[in-house]
Amino acid sequence: MSTTKKIKHAAETATGKVKEATGKVVGNESLVAKGKGKQVKGDAEQAGQKIKDALKH
């Protein structure tokens, strides 16, 4: 996986964690859900890239 993509996917996951935590603190369930969604998206993209890399080698 390229370094740029690793950083992008890790940032997506981190952003999701921040949104989820912020939503919990302020009691905003919508923000919590959006944060969890971003985390799942980032994790899925990372997994997809790892599979692509495994198939290349």
Secondary structure, DSSP 8 states (H G I E B T S, - for coil): --HHHHHHHHHHHHHHHHHHHHHHHHT-HHHHHHHHHHHHHHHHHHHHHHHHHHHH-
